[in-house]
Amino acid sequence: MQILFIADPLESFKIYKDTTFAMMREAQRRGHTLAVCEPRHVSWVRGGQVSAQVRHITLTGETDSWFAVQSDGIAALAGFDAVLMRKDPPFDSEYFYATHMLEQAEREGARVFNKPRALRDHPEKLAIMEFPQFIGPTLVTRDAAEIKKFHAEHRDIILKPLDGMGGMGIFRVREDGLNLGSIIETLNRDGVQSVMVQKFLPAIAEGDKRVLIVGGKPVPFCLARIPQGGEVRGNLAAGGKGVAQPLSARDLEIAESLGPILLERGLLLAGVDVIGDSVTEINVTSPTCFQEIFDQTGCDVASLFIDALEAAANS
């Protein structure tokens, strides 16, 4: 297959942990050809197909100069066997517009994973509200009074913006309510921006587990991201320690319930975040942790993913 990866600049990759790199490495190992571009390189000219300025690359196996450009030029997205949208968040206006162009490319015959409409219609934090049986007490609102009422009921809460990533903008407010008003003002911007508020889950001390779902099926190991020091956030970007472990019975129940639903919607890969027994996010833009799980357990998540990609692209 010819695979196009739409991603952040290759020069920014930390290949020892990057999931997109792991996908590329496994795809090349199987004999597939690799092309790359950034979202800013995608364009659509009147009367023409959605195209991009792409670089055709091979992986060198080296640590520093880890890729070599074989050729570059304009190519229609419909000319590839698979297009992988792997741009990291934030999901901003430009990401939103990119999904529209990718959806047009689909109409022209492109096979895009995850599906553009599914990316656009599946806000990663808000999506959990569809599955109340798997989440803890949660409120989404702009109303400061509603947030204070939620705190009065649950006493120990987490507040976070709906568009945050990597643990950005997450606050914990304990029973004393210290700085609650100021935190609300910071996050909801005088009622302009919605905030997610959740009851604090003490099980975070055991890790914020990333449960991967590939092709509708759970990967048998998750990565528990354990907060360090005085942090309440387990995110690796916030200094959390990643510990791979087998799925618990509850993890498996969640993944087996959500997997077929997400796959039906066009989400070939999803990362479900679980604290204790509760889902806190469903990540679909560019889920990670492939290499951490492989390095600690030998479970080759990249191979499972390319298996699923080959099956989906040829269906």
Disulfide bonds with the S-S distance in Angstrom:
none
